[in-house]
Amino acid sequence: MMKSTVNTLAIIGQITLGVIFAVSGFIKGLDPYGTSLKIKEYLEVLGLGIFNIWCTHFSILLCFLELFLGFMLLLFIYSKAMILIAVCLNGCFTLAMLYFSFYPDYSIQECGCFGDFLPMTTNESLIKNIALLGISIYLWYNTQKHPARIIQNKQILIALFLFTTCMVSN
């Protein structure tokens, strides 16, 4: 009975992470320029304005990574690797929001996680990121307990990659 509950929680957690990453990546893909402006804002506050020329490229990369990670998690493809990437991303996002939450005198008013679709303050984003980091760590801890379902059909991976690439390039 307990193993079934853990497996169910892991599946629900993975689907939740997948949906959030896919939606976030999709929204960033609708306005990669707006995302690059938000990245530029973060870099300037941190005194790293020298990297501003790479903001658009990083915006597209972040959109692609989030969208691709979201779909891979939703389809349970290479779950163990995708969960580890989710832990790393959520850890970075959480640390960034933690930093900006404790230094509120900076000019960043909203995080830009979901663009203009769902504006969030840095504190709201921090709470969201802590919850997602908790889910990610739970999934990572339990990767040995639930089976990794790898889809053998390589055409799905190719179609998913092409779909993600097309979404990012728009």
C-alpha positions in Angstrom: 0.0 0.0 0.0 2.8 2.4 0.9 4.7 1.8 -2.3 1.6 2.5 -4.4 1.2 5.9 -2.5 4.8 6.9 -3.1 4.5 6.0 -6.8 1.3 8.0 -7.1 2.8 11.0 -5.4 5.9 10.7 -7.7 3.7 10.6 -10.8 1.6 13.6 -9.6 4.8 15.5 -8.7 6.4 14.8 -12.1 3.2 15.9 -14.0 3.0 19.0 -11.9 6.6 19.9 -12.6 6.2 19.1 -16.3 3.1 21.3 -16.6 4.8 24.3 -14.8 8.0 24.0 -16.9 6.1 23.6 -20.1 3.7 26.6 -19.4 6.6 28.8 -18.3 8.7 27.9 -21.4 5.7 28.4 -23.7 5.0 31.9 -22.2 8.7 32.8 -22.5 8.6 31.6 -26.1 5.8 33.9 -26.9 7.9 36.9 -25.9 11.6 36.1 -25.9 12.5 39.8 -26.2 10.5 40.5 -23.0 12.3 37.6 -21.3 15.7 39.0 -22.4 14.8 42.4 -20.9 14.0 40.7 -17.6 17.3 38.8 -17.7 19.1 42.1 -18.5 17.4 43.7 -15.5 18.7 40.8 -13.2 22.2 41.1 -14.7 22.3 44.9 -14.2 21.2 44.6 -10.6 23.9 42.1 -9.9 26.5 44.3 -11.6 27.0 41.9 -14.5 25.9 44.3 -17.3 28.9 43.1 -19.4 26.8 40.0 -20.3 23.9 42.1 -21.6 24.8 41.3 -25.2 23.9 37.6 -24.5 20.5 38.2 -23.0 18.5 37.4 -26.1 20.4 34.2 -26.6 20.1 33.2 -23.0 16.3 34.0 -23.2 15.9 31.6 -26.1 18.0 29.0 -24.4 16.0 29.2 -21.2 12.7 29.0 -23.1 13.9 26.0 -25.0 15.2 24.3 -21.8 12.0 24.9 -19.8 9.7 23.8 -22.7 11.8 20.7 -23.5 12.1 19.8 -19.8 8.4 20.2 -19.3 7.5 17.9 -22.2 10.1 15.3 -21.3 8.7 15.2 -17.7 5.1 15.0 -18.9 5.9 12.2 -21.3 8.1 10.4 -18.6 11.0 10.3 -21.1 14.4 9.9 -19.4 12.8 10.8 -16.1 15.9 10.4 -13.9 18.0 12.8 -16.0 15.1 15.3 -16.4 14.4 15.3 -12.7 18.0 16.0 -12.0 18.0 18.9 -14.4 14.8 20.1 -12.7 16.5 20.0 -9.3 19.4 22.0 -10.6 17.2 24.6 -12.3 14.8 25.0 -9.4 17.8 25.3 -7.1 19.3 28.1 -9.2 15.9 29.9 -9.4 15.3 29.5 -5.7 18.8 30.9 -4.8 18.2 33.9 -7.2 14.8 34.7 -5.7 16.2 34.2 -2.1 18.9 36.7 -2.9 16.5 39.3 -4.3 13.9 38.7 -1.5 16.5 39.6 1.2 17.7 42.7 -0.7 14.4 44.4 -1.6 16.0 47.7 -2.3 16.9 46.5 -5.7 14.6 47.6 -8.5 13.2 44.2 -9.5 9.5 44.3 -8.7 8.4 41.0 -10.4 10.2 37.9 -11.2 9.2 37.3 -14.9 8.7 33.6 -14.4 5.5 33.6 -16.4 5.9 36.9 -18.2 2.9 39.2 -18.2 0.6 36.2 -18.1 1.0 35.8 -14.3 3.0 38.6 -12.7 4.6 37.5 -9.4 6.6 39.4 -6.8 10.0 38.1 -5.8 8.5 36.8 -2.5 5.7 35.0 -4.3 8.2 33.5 -6.7 10.4 32.4 -3.8 7.5 30.5 -2.3 6.7 28.9 -5.6 10.3 28.0 -6.2 10.7 26.5 -2.7 7.6 24.3 -3.3 8.9 23.2 -6.8 12.4 22.6 -5.4 10.8 20.4 -2.7 8.8 18.5 -5.3 12.0 18.1 -7.4 14.1 16.8 -4.5 11.3 14.4 -3.5 11.2 13.1 -7.1 15.0 12.9 -7.3 15.1 11.0 -3.9 12.5 8.6 -5.2 13.9 8.0 -8.7 15.1 4.5 -7.6 11.6 3.7 -6.2 9.6 4.4 -9.3 10.4 2.8 -12.7 12.0 5.0 -15.4 9.7 4.6 -18.4 11.8 5.3 -21.4 9.8 5.5 -24.6 11.7 3.4 -27.2 10.3 5.2 -30.2 12.9 7.7 -31.2 10.4 9.5 -33.5 8.7 10.9 -30.4 11.9 12.5 -29.3 12.6 13.9 -32.7 9.0 15.3 -33.0 9.3 16.7 -29.5 12.6 18.4 -30.3 11.3 19.8 -33.5 8.1 21.1 -31.8 10.2 22.8 -29.1 12.5 24.3 -31.6 9.7 25.7 -33.6 8.1 27.2 -30.5 11.3 28.8 -29.5 12.1 30.2 -33.0 8.7 32.0 -33.1 
